[in-house]
């Protein structure tokens, strides 16, 4: 059974530990702490511990932007990223939601596609030789 929560400051160390496990350092500690303080960090917990988190922003051209989704390597391919995305979509304060991933990150591209996001463009020159693909999803149901 999983449990999704808006993260609290008391959970910072557990969440940063996941980030360190995935990225090898705690350089984003302040970024994560700020997101938690501003209630922009959603964490997902399995039976005993946190297994991932999502950080969002709402200042992307008056739209929501999923800045970061991190899942512990041992817990990937179990639906946790999808659970985080679905939960965020259900509470998103804007009708338009954007996110992005590197062109080389095929796994994350698949996660976005499975969750109903469509490609919305590219940004060059963020990571040398690896363009960023922008993804979009609307929370407005299409008119049939």
N, C-alpha and C positions, 0 to 999 in steps of 0.2 A: 504494500500500500504506500502511495506517495502522498506527500503533504506539501502544498505550495504556500509560501508566506512572504509578505513584504518584510524584508530583512530588518533586523534591529541591530543597533550598535554592539550589543552583547554577542552577536554572531560574527562580527568582523573577522576574528582570528580564524574561525572555521572556513569562512568564505575565501579569505586570502590564502589559506593553506591549499585550497583547490587551485587557485590561480598559480601559485608557486609550483604545484605539481605539474601543471600543464605548460607553463611558460618559463619555468626555471629560476624565477626571481620574484621579489615582491615590489618591483618598480611601480606597480599600479595600486599599491596600498592606499595612497591618498585619494586617487580617483574612485576606488571602491568605497572608501570611508565616506567621501562626499555624497556618493550616490545613495548610500544607506541613510545618511543624515537627512537627505532630501526625499526619502521614500521612493527612490527610483531603482531599487534593487529587489528583485524577486528571487528567492532561493527555493530549491526543491530538495526535499528530504525523503529518503527511503525509510525503512523501519527504524534505523539506528543513527544515521548521520546524513549531513548534507552531501549531495552528489553533484550539484551544479547550481548555476545562477544566471540571471539575465539582468542586464542594466539597460535602461532606456532613457531617452531624453524627449522633451516635447518642444524643442526650439529649432527644429529642422523645417524652415519655411512654414511655420505654423502647423506642422505635422509631427507625429510621433516617429522616433527613430530608435530602433533596437541597436544599441552601441556595441553590445558584447553578450555573447552566449558562451558559457564555459561549462563543460561537463567533464567530470573526472574520467581519465582514460579507461579505467576498469569498469565504468558504468555506461559507456557509450553503446549505441545501437539498442537501447532498451526503451526508447520513447521519451526520455527525459527532456530533450530539447524541444520536441513537439509539445509536450505538456506545458513547458514554460511559454512557448509561443502562443499556444491556444489560450492559456490563462491571460497573458498580456493582451491579446486581441480582444478578449472579453471585457477587459477593464480599461482599454486604451481611451485616453481623454480626447482623442481626435479621430476623425473618420478615415484619415489616410495614415498608413504605417509604412515606413521605409526601413531598410537595413542594407547591409552590404557585406561582401566577402571577396577575398582575392580570387582572381581567375584560376589560380592553382588549387584552390580549396574546393575540390569536386564534392567532397562529402557535405559541406555546408550548402553548396548549391542545390544538392538533392533535398536537403532538409527544407530549404525555402520552397522548392517546387512542390514537395509533398504537402506543405502547409498553405498552398494556394497563392504564393507570392509569384509575381512575374518580373522578368528583367525590365528595368526602367532606364538603363544607361550604364556608362562606364566613366570612371575617373582615372586618368593616367597620372603617372609620376608620384604616386604616394609611396609605393614600393617599386624600386627599379625593376623594370621588365615584368611586372606582375600586376596588371591593371585591377582596379577595384570594380566589381560589378554591383550596381545599385539594384535593389529589389523593392517591389511595391506590392501592397495589399490594401484593398479598400474594405472597410467594415460596413459599407452600404451594400445591401443586396441588389443585384442587377435587376432591372425591370425586364420582364419577359413579355 
